[in-house]
């Protein structure tokens, strides 16, 4: 029996097949769901507009765990969630359509949003899917390896991953079933930061800053810069620009907190 969150998502888009199409997976996979898998919540939220707190209330609190969330933190949570969704899998045609409506102001981050919107409006879904495969999956090896261990040591599954696992375990954050990527994948780290910014789970004061400074700041900006300059990047060049600028803002904001 489907739970309430999954039913809402299906009703919003019209059918199981349409939901599967929008998130870019096979219809039988969605047909077999009793509820939305934890690693698909961000994408389903993006393509349906239904908050994750309604899609999976067992994972995401309806209200902040500690205190009210202000609009800046809400925007930060949405930005991290957007980056997580774009780094976890190729955007579907529907998601590209939503991104194509992005607009921005005259600030650097506003212009980055506008460029992402323009890139999405001009992109062909099949071409973006192939670009994602070449950049992040590849045959033998992808052009980019979006893992902290690789950027910090030159190898996968090294000490940075072990340190991250220790720190997120202390926060009560566990790896979800069915997610085979190591926790130091950029998409996973962005999803964790989104949850921290949205106060979706309890965390002590300073947890966001500590996670950012220990596990994101030392390397992820380089990943986004490499994405901007990757030979195979077309649509994802704009993602790289947005990610790099957003992390610069985060770094400066945490520094100003001193």
C-alpha positions, 0 to 999 in steps of 0.5 A: 500500500502506498503511503500518503507522501507517495500518493500525493506525488503521483496525484500531483503529476497525474500518474505513476508513469509521469512521475517516473518520467519526470525523475528519469527512472523506469516506471516499474521501479516507481510502481514497486514503491510503497513510499518514496526512497530516501535518496529520491526525496529531493528529486521528487520534491523538485519535480512536484513542488511538494515539500519533503516534509510531506513526502517523507515526514518520517525523515524530515520534520514539518517544523524546525527541530530547534527554533524557527528557520529564517528565510536566509536559512530556508534559501540556503537549504533550497540551494543545497537541495538544488545542487544535490539534485543536479549532482546525484543524477541527470535532470529529467525533462520536467526538471529542466523545464522547471529550471528553465524558468529560473531568473536572477538579479544583478548579483553574481549569484543572481546571474548564475541562477539566470545562466542556469535557467538559460542553459536548462531552457536550451538543453535537450534532455538526452544530451544532458543525460549523456553529459552527466554520464560522461562527466560523473560516471563514464566508461572506465573512468569519468571526467570528474570524480565528485568525492572528497577522498579523491580531491584531498588524497588522489584516491577513493575511500580514503581517510577523508571519508572515514573522518566524515563518517565519524562526524555525521554518525555523531550527528545521528545521520545514517546512510540510506538503504539503496544508496551505494555512493560513499558519503563523501559524494558531493551530492550527499554532502549538499543534501546533508547541508540542506537538512542542517540549514532547514533544521530537519534533524537535531544538531548542536550549535555550530554543526553546519559550520564544522561540517562545511569547514572540515568536509566541504570547503577544502575541496568542493569549490575545486570540483565546481571550478573543474566542472566549469572548465571540463571539456565535456561540460555544456549544461553542467558548466552553469551548475559549476558556476552556481556551485562555486559562487554559492560556496564562496558566499557560504565561506564568507558568511561563516567567516563573518560569524566570527 
